[in-house]
Amino acid sequence: MSRHSQTSTVRHYIEGQWSDADGSDFAELTNPATGEVSGLLQLGTQSDVDRAVEAAQRAFISYSSTSLDERVDLLRAVIAEIEKRGDDLAEAVTTDMGMPIELSKLVIGSAVQSFQVLVDELPSYPFEKRHGDYLVVREPIGVAALIPPWNYPSRQIAGKVAPAIAVGCTAVLKPAELAAHSGAVFAEIFHGAGVPAGVVNVVNGFGSVVGSALSRHNHIDVVSFTGSTAVGVQVQRDAADTVKRVSQELGGKSAHIVLPDADFEAAVKTSVDGVMRNSGQTCYAPTRTIIPRAERDRFVELVRKAVDAITVGAPSSPVAMGPVASEKQWQTVQRYIETGIREGATLVVGGTGRPEGLPDRGWFVRPTVFADVSNDMTIAREEIFGPVMSIIGYDTIEEAIDIANDTPYGLAAFVDGADVEKAKQVARRIRAGQVSVNTSALNPNAPFGGYKRSGNGRAWGIWAIEEFLETKALVGAV
Ligand code: NAD
């Protein structure tokens, strides 16, 4: 039977042991689909962070000198354990953030993939390379602080732990408060897989306390942060005094350019699925759909039909959309929908309040689409992180590209067009880290990260290990 229960107390995991809860403060965890208390979260302090960092430093001495084969075996063991505990993990994700259970199960596959791609590609990575008369050696940077967001907890945690331990770093993970049950199941997975004590430690608590203590810590060598741009800036500030590396995967306001010759049915699916999946809580969601003005009515009608078909309800049932993750998130989304209406966008479908027919509890939002949005409206400029889509018209391709790039963000983009060469040319001109051409999918093995205020550094695939490597030059008698 699973040691972790969804109503349990979520404790720290330090040096291979669950820490004693005596003397700690706790916060209640709430299930966003029901409003019921789902557990208690142990709130970490500076001294918990110190203990975890010391454990990681001790473990680094031996773990950093393990062989590549040993680490690949460890990654395989973690994969086996994730697969064994897949149902527990999916349930934890659904309890944490209200993700429909079928989607939670699907995302486990991408958590596995974060480890599998390294099993496949690590052996051919050039950890040592001769350049003429000198040698370049890539080494683990040291102790990593891993600070993920809550939106796809299984994928986000796996995506940070996998590259860190693959190259020989040790780590202190601080799961997002809203994804605490998922973090707890992961601690059990690492333990069950035989990850050596101290290699991955988990300290729970508030970002402003535990996260900040990690960012400022003298003995943390890199912070791998994924979250909002505002908090990313704070992490960078906190890390500045100790000159540590900060890798940032931040917010987005991704564009989807629909070229005049595009398959509109497919393009509508890319936009609607991309924005509405996970209740809009996807960093790369194509929230600005940029369409030929002449085709406005046809496109909007297809979107309306697609959104009308979305079922919203209890995440334990087979629905397309559950609640958003918290009351705070619900209030934020409501404010943005009100702002869209006030600023003069045309409300096509959805709106403020709860969807009809649902009980008056849980943080459910109406999937909402605005048309006739101009790119200077608040809903086109700011990341909403909810199921709200903006349709913006263009007259020329140049104008479409200008609109796509007229944003402080640059995380992802989508281009649809029957003339693939033309679509590729457009894709090349968009300033974003990953651009999908004629597909709604991103490639989880390709580098992913932000231009501009969407961050710096790259995650996903083999590319993610760069954040955890130092570069040493060996010169002279080498
Ligand atoms: P958030 O910025 O509020 O929190 C992210 C993490 O930082 C959490 O674990 C939180 O506890 C922690 N944190 C909070 N304050 C901190 C501080 N002062 N110091 C250190 N850590 C602190 O983000 P969120 O609400 O969890 O996630 C949503 C945001 O994440 C959105 O902006 C979304 O676009 C972004 N996101 C980006 C990517 C990406 O790959 N670029 C992926 C997913 C989510």
Residues whose N, C-alpha, C, O or C-beta is under 5 A from the ligand:
A	BS01	NAD	I147 P148 P149 W150 N151 K174 P175 A176 E177 G205 F206 G207 S208 G211 S212 T226 G227 S228 T229 V231 Q234 V235 E249 L250 G251 G252 C283 S454
